[in-house]
Amino acid sequence: MQNSHLTTLLPEDIRRRLSSVSIRPFIRTQGHLCGLHPSTHTGQSLDFFELRPYVQGEDPSTIDYRFYAKSDKLFVRNFYDETNMSCFLVLDASGSMAYPKGDSKARYGSSILSGLGYCLIRQNDAVGLVVASSELPVFVAPKATPSHLNVILEALSSAKIGGKNCVSNVLKELCAMPIKRGVIFVATDLFYNYDETFKYLKALTARGNIAVILHCLSREEVTFPFQKPTIFINSEEGEEVLVDARNIRKRYLEALDRFLEAVRDMAARSKVVYCKCFMDAPFVDKVIECARMLGSYHSAFRKNMHALRV
């Protein structure tokens, strides 16, 4: 896996930090390889699923004889089978993601998605990629082979950033596809009418998937450090406006707070995991934070499931 794309997006020191990171949301998946996630089928693992009455004709080796010794009743103890899952990485490649020049939001989001893809493929999960670009869209089907990471990284590195936003259209197409249960990671700045995006993410979660918004914003967009009259350019429409930055800074920050609150509220109502990915933090920290958030989702879901059985 030693190629230019790997060393550029995921240097060796980053890979060392991610070597012990696992991404384990508790969803019942329909994989075809051995993995870390509970399957839709029962089998042998450490995660208890149910205790049910024995049906005559079943394999006697599945009987819980300890329970039989206590109750004089035949019961079968089932466990979750463990398999791999299928995930999609979605990159918003619209013009607004090209800001700031050089280390842009698109590059930052690509780095986070690369780190997540690296962790997922290391644990035998299948990873696919969608570059949501109105000019040059890219679709990479999910695979779980180690060499597939190179394909993902190459597509992210060569993604053409620009044009209008089409994240909602891409998610609409995913909703129409017979994809297996898994996690959909979306790296975007949400600087567009995001109602449709959350509508389709909600539809994906209703089918048993987990949707994660990686909200990428630059330091300038969060702090608004401008002090002089400044020309702001709409990178998707090409419109320009000259404003006195110092006079509007307070109103801008208030509007930003309302925007972020509205996004978090929409994510909560749509049952979407929201991960704040502001560029003032190293991207590897955001990969680890996202993995922990999904781990918390795993623990909370297991607790609720066991509570329902009691």
C-alpha positions as CSV (number, residue, x, y, z in Angstrom):
1,M,0.0,0.0,0.0
2,Q,3.0,2.2,-0.3
3,N,2.0,4.7,-3.0
4,S,2.0,8.5,-3.4
5,H,-1.7,8.8,-2.5
6,L,-1.3,6.8,0.7
7,T,1.7,8.8,1.9
8,T,0.1,12.1,0.9
9,L,-3.3,11.7,2.6
10,L,-2.3,9.2,5.3
11,P,1.4,9.6,6.3
12,E,3.0,6.8,8.3
13,D,2.7,8.6,11.6
14,I,-1.1,9.1,11.0
15,R,-1.5,5.4,10.2
16,R,0.3,4.5,13.4
17,R,-2.2,6.6,15.4
18,L,-5.1,4.9,13.6
19,S,-3.8,1.4,13.8
20,S,-5.7,0.7,17.1
21,V,-8.9,2.6,16.1
22,S,-12.0,0.4,15.5
23,I,-15.3,1.6,14.2
24,R,-18.1,-0.5,15.7
25,P,-21.6,0.9,15.5
26,F,-24.1,-1.6,16.8
27,I,-26.2,-2.4,13.7
28,R,-27.1,-5.8,12.4
29,T,-25.5,-6.1,9.0
30,Q,-25.6,-8.5,6.0
31,G,-22.0,-9.0,5.3
32,H,-20.3,-12.0,3.6
33,L,-17.0,-12.0,5.5
34,C,-15.9,-12.4,9.1
35,G,-16.0,-9.1,10.9
36,L,-16.7,-7.1,14.0
37,H,-20.4,-6.4,13.6
38,P,-23.5,-8.4,14.6
39,S,-25.1,-10.2,11.6
40,T,-28.8,-10.5,10.8
41,H,-28.2,-14.3,11.4
42,T,-27.4,-15.8,14.8
43,G,-24.2,-17.7,15.5
44,Q,-21.3,-17.8,17.9
45,S,-20.0,-14.6,19.5
46,L,-19.8,-12.8,22.8
47,D,-22.9,-10.7,22.3
48,F,-26.0,-12.4,23.7
49,F,-29.1,-12.2,21.5
50,E,-32.0,-14.2,23.0
51,L,-33.1,-17.1,25.1
52,R,-36.0,-19.0,23.5
53,P,-37.8,-22.3,24.0
54,Y,-36.2,-25.4,22.4
55,V,-38.2,-26.7,19.4
56,Q,-38.2,-30.5,18.9
57,G,-36.0,-31.4,16.0
58,E,-33.4,-28.7,16.6
59,D,-29.8,-29.5,17.2
60,P,-29.5,-30.6,20.9
61,S,-26.0,-29.0,21.1
62,T,-27.7,-25.6,21.1
63,I,-29.6,-26.3,24.4
64,D,-28.6,-24.2,27.4
65,Y,-28.0,-27.1,29.9
66,R,-27.2,-24.8,32.7
67,F,-30.6,-23.1,32.4
68,Y,-32.1,-26.6,32.1
69,A,-30.5,-27.7,35.4
70,K,-32.1,-24.7,37.2
71,S,-35.5,-24.7,35.6
72,D,-36.0,-28.2,34.2
73,K,-37.0,-26.6,30.9
74,L,-35.3,-26.8,27.5
75,F,-34.2,-23.4,26.2
76,V,-31.8,-22.4,23.4
77,R,-29.4,-19.5,24.0
78,N,-28.6,-17.6,20.8
79,F,-25.8,-15.2,20.1
80,Y,-25.2,-12.7,17.4
81,D,-23.1,-13.9,14.5
82,E,-20.3,-11.5,13.5
83,T,-19.7,-10.3,10.0
84,N,-18.4,-7.3,8.1
85,M,-20.4,-4.3,7.0
86,S,-20.6,-2.1,3.9
87,C,-19.9,1.7,4.2
88,F,-20.0,4.7,1.8
89,L,-17.8,7.7,2.0
90,V,-19.5,10.8,0.4
91,L,-17.4,13.9,-0.4
92,D,-19.1,17.2,-1.2
93,A,-17.1,18.5,-4.2
94,S,-19.0,21.7,-4.8
95,G,-17.3,25.1,-5.2
96,S,-17.7,26.2,-1.6
97,M,-15.6,23.3,-0.4
98,A,-12.6,24.7,-2.4
99,Y,-12.2,27.4,0.3
100,P,-9.7,28.3,1.6
101,K,-7.2,27.9,-1.3
102,G,-4.5,25.3,-0.6
103,D,-5.6,23.4,2.5
104,S,-9.3,23.6,1.6
105,K,-12.3,22.1,3.3
106,A,-12.4,19.5,0.5
107,R,-8.9,18.4,1.3
108,Y,-9.7,18.3,5.0
109,G,-12.8,16.3,4.4
110,S,-10.9,14.0,2.1
111,S,-8.3,13.4,4.8
112,I,-11.0,12.5,7.3
113,L,-12.7,10.2,4.9
114,S,-9.4,8.6,4.0
115,G,-8.7,7.9,7.7
116,L,-12.1,6.4,8.2
117,G,-11.7,4.3,5.1
118,Y,-8.3,3.1,6.4
119,C,-9.8,2.0,9.7
120,L,-12.7,0.3,8.1
121,I,-10.7,-1.7,5.5
122,R,-8.3,-2.8,8.3
123,Q,-11.2,-4.4,10.1
124,N,-12.4,-6.2,7.0
125,D,-15.3,-3.8,6.2
126,A,-16.2,-3.0,2.6
127,V,-15.8,0.7,1.7
128,G,-17.3,2.6,-1.3
129,L,-16.9,6.2,-2.3
130,V,-19.1,8.9,-3.9
131,V,-17.6,12.2,-5.0
132,A,-20.6,14.5,-5.2
133,S,-19.5,16.7,-8.1
134,S,-21.8,18.4,-10.7
135,E,-18.9,18.5,-13.1
136,L,-17.2,15.1,-12.7
137,P,-19.0,12.7,-10.3
138,V,-17.2,9.6,-9.1
139,F,-18.7,6.4,-7.9
140,V,-16.5,3.5,-6.4
141,A,-18.3,0.4,-5.4
142,P,-17.7,-1.0,-1.9
143,K,-14.9,-3.6,-1.5
144,A,-13.1,-5.0,1.5
145,T,-9.7,-5.8,0.0
146,P,-6.6,-4.0,1.3
147,S,-5.7,-2.9,-2.3
148,H,-9.1,-1.2,-2.6
149,L,-7.8,1.6,-0.2
150,N,-5.5,2.8,-3.0
151,V,-8.5,3.2,-5.3
152,I,-10.4,5.2,-2.7
153,L,-7.4,7.5,-2.0
154,E,-6.6,8.0,-5.7
155,A,-10.3,9.0,-6.3
156,L,-10.2,11.4,-3.4
157,S,-6.9,12.9,-4.4
158,S,-8.0,13.5,-8.0
159,A,-11.5,14.8,-7.2
160,K,-12.4,17.9,-9.2
161,I,-13.8,20.5,-6.8
162,G,-16.1,23.1,-8.2
163,G,-19.6,23.8,-9.5
164,K,-22.9,23.6,-7.8
165,N,-23.8,21.4,-4.9
166,C,-25.3,18.0,-5.7
167,V,-25.0,16.1,-2.4
168,S,-28.8,15.7,-2.1
169,N,-28.9,14.2,-5.6
170,V,-26.2,11.7,-4.8
171,L,-28.0,10.6,-1.6
172,K,-31.2,10.3,-3.5
173,E,-29.5,7.8,-5.8
174,L,-28.1,5.9,-2.9
175,C,-31.6,5.6,-1.5
176,A,-32.7,4.0,-4.8
177,M,-29.8,1.5,-4.7
178,P,-30.1,-2.0,-3.0
179,I,-27.2,-1.2,-0.6
180,K,-26.5,-3.3,2.4
181,R,-26.8,-2.0,5.9
182,G,-23.8,0.0,7.1
183,V,-22.6,3.5,7.7
184,I,-22.8,6.5,5.3
185,F,-20.3,9.2,6.1
186,V,-20.9,12.6,4.4
187,A,-18.2,15.3,4.5
188,T,-19.8,18.6,3.6
189,D,-20.1,22.3,4.8
190,L,-23.9,22.3,4.5
191,F,-23.7,25.8,2.8
192,Y,-26.8,25.1,0.7
193,N,-30.4,24.1,1.2
194,Y,-29.7,21.0,3.3
195,D,-33.3,20.0,4.0
196,E,-33.2,17.5,1.1
197,T,-29.9,16.1,2.3
198,F,-31.3,15.3,5.8
199,K,-34.5,14.0,4.1
200,Y,-32.5,11.3,2.2
201,L,-30.2,10.6,5.2
202,K,-33.3,10.0,7.3
203,A,-34.6,7.6,4.6
204,L,-31.3,5.7,4.7
205,T,-31.4,5.4,8.5
206,A,-35.0,4.1,8.3
207,R,-33.6,1.2,6.3
208,G,-31.2,0.2,9.1
209,N,-28.2,2.3,8.1
210,I,-26.3,4.8,10.3
211,A,-25.7,8.3,8.7
212,V,-22.9,10.5,9.8
213,I,-22.5,14.2,8.9
214,L,-18.9,15.4,9.0
215,H,-19.5,19.1,9.1
216,C,-16.4,20.7,7.6
217,L,-15.9,24.5,8.2
218,S,-12.7,26.5,7.9
219,R,-11.2,28.6,10.7
220,E,-12.1,31.8,8.9
221,E,-15.7,30.8,8.5
222,V,-16.0,30.0,12.2
223,T,-14.1,33.0,13.7
224,F,-14.6,35.6,10.9
225,P,-11.2,37.4,11.5
226,F,-11.6,40.0,8.7
227,Q,-11.3,43.6,9.8
228,K,-11.2,45.7,6.6
229,P,-13.6,46.2,3.7
230,T,-13.5,42.8,2.0
231,I,-14.8,41.3,-1.3
232,F,-16.6,38.0,-0.7
233,I,-17.1,35.7,-3.7
234,N,-19.8,33.0,-4.1
235,S,-17.6,30.2,-5.4
236,E,-20.6,28.3,-6.9
237,E,-22.5,31.2,-8.5
238,G,-19.6,33.6,-9.1
239,E,-21.4,36.6,-7.4
240,E,-19.3,39.2,-5.6
241,V,-20.2,41.6,-2.8
242,L,-18.1,44.2,-1.0
243,V,-18.8,44.6,2.7
244,D,-17.3,46.3,5.8
245,A,-16.2,43.1,7.6
246,R,-15.7,44.8,11.0
247,N,-19.3,46.1,11.1
248,I,-21.0,42.8,10.2
249,R,-18.8,40.5,12.3
250,K,-21.1,40.4,15.2
251,R,-24.2,39.7,13.1
252,Y,-22.3,37.1,11.1
253,L,-21.3,35.2,14.3
254,E,-24.8,35.4,15.6
255,A,-26.1,34.0,12.3
256,L,-23.5,31.3,12.4
257,D,-24.6,30.2,15.8
258,R,-28.2,30.0,14.6
259,F,-27.1,28.0,11.6
260,L,-25.1,25.5,13.7
261,E,-28.0,25.1,16.1
262,A,-30.4,24.5,13.3
263,V,-28.1,21.9,11.7
264,R,-27.7,20.0,15.0
265,D,-31.5,20.1,15.6
266,M,-32.2,18.8,12.1
267,A,-29.6,16.0,12.6
268,A,-31.2,15.0,15.9
269,R,-34.7,15.0,14.3
270,S,-33.4,13.0,11.4
271,K,-31.5,10.5,13.6
272,V,-28.3,11.4,12.0
273,V,-25.0,11.4,13.9
274,Y,-23.5,15.0,13.8
275,C,-19.7,15.4,14.0
276,K,-18.3,18.9,14.1
277,C,-15.2,18.9,11.9
278,F,-13.8,22.4,12.1
279,M,-10.4,22.9,10.5
280,D,-8.7,24.2,13.7
281,A,-8.2,20.5,14.8
282,P,-5.9,17.9,13.1
283,F,-8.0,15.7,10.9
284,V,-6.7,12.5,12.7
285,D,-8.4,13.7,15.9
286,K,-11.7,14.0,14.1
287,V,-11.3,10.4,12.7
288,I,-10.8,9.2,16.3
289,E,-13.7,11.4,17.6
290,C,-16.0,10.0,15.0
291,A,-15.1,6.4,15.8
292,R,-15.7,7.2,19.5
293,M,-19.1,8.7,18.7
294,L,-20.1,5.6,16.8
295,G,-18.8,3.5,19.7
296,S,-21.0,5.4,22.1
297,Y,-23.9,4.8,19.7
298,H,-22.9,1.1,19.9
299,S,-23.0,1.0,23.7
300,A,-26.3,3.0,24.0
301,F,-28.0,0.7,21.5
302,R,-26.8,-2.5,23.2
303,K,-28.0,-1.1,26.6
304,N,-31.4,-0.4,25.1
305,M,-31.7,-3.8,23.5
306,H,-30.8,-5.6,26.7
307,A,-33.3,-3.4,28.6
308,L,-36.0,-4.4,26.2
309,R,-35.3,-8.1,26.8
310,V,-35.4,-7.7,30.6
